[in-house]
Amino acid sequence: MKIVKKLVVGALALTLGVTSMLGQEKWPEKIVFGVIPVAGSTSMKENFGPLADYLEKSLGIKVELKLAGDYTGIITGMQHKHIDVAYFGPKSYVEAAKRADAEALVVEVDGESGLPGYNGIIITKKGSGLKTLEDIKGKTWAFTSSQSTSGTLVPTVMFSKKGINPTEYFSKVLYSGGHEASILAVKAGKVDAASTNNLDFNRGLGKNWEKEDFNVLWTSDLIPGAPMAARKDLPTSLKMALKGAFISYDDPEGLKRLKNRGFIKGDDSVYNPVRDLMKLKEELKNKQ
């Protein structure tokens, strides 16, 4: 992985050198780095703060970490040019590409599998006796955000394929706002079951919960990894520098906090399968 990163970063450095010779574009004095709220604000600062500091040192300009209360806040922030670069989920990126002219730079690599993707999961509390999808019928359920891929889109498509209407299948359906909130709600017995993903689940292990606290009822197929995306109208040389900085980020402690193995080059086409899922969701909805 490190060898690949060095090769890619070297190529990016060469490209930036050519850009400089052609005439360096003027960079802003500061950029705002937004992150979707997959966890509480304290956890998000702990997880993404070191990466923001690294970007600041690598770019030589101030990088402000921006946390929002919901996924839509990050999309809207980029749309109105209050956010320059952001960590999105796959679905929220697709929305940002459409509404805020976001451009995917790199893709997150999962810390366990080493693949540029992750899996959606459905969890219940250990000892609840709820171990299958049939068991949770009539129980309380939590999605995360309407813009979440693993927290809403993927399980909704799965439910639709099985002929399940969540509002009828469950006694109560709510939106927690984030993956950490959903997982903690299941742990505390506030909801019976929830959709989340293995990456955000692993981020809280040993800190907010243990693997033994839960049953995993269902695991999805691989979902494309979360992207780091920039506003398309940023200077080309800045976007290339951001891409190089993300790819070269290899701080062991920082990656441990993120629960990933770093980032690899990616582009908008990586998320076409997510667009297909969104289209399928609408088609299934219209058939009901």
Protein Blocks (a to p, Z undefined) as FASTA:
>chain_A
ZZmmmmmmmmmmmmmmmmmmnopadddfbdcdddddfbcfklmmmmmmmmmmmmmmmnop
acdddddfbfklmmmmmmnopafbdcddfklmmmmmmmnopacfbdcddfklopacdddd
ddddehklpabfklmgoiacddfbfkbmklmmmmmmmmmmnopafklmpmbdcdehiakl
mmmmmmnopafbdcddfklmmmmgoklocfklpccfbdcdddddddddddfkbcfklmmm
mmmmmmmpccfklmmmnopabjadddfklmmmmmmmmmmmmmmmmmZZ
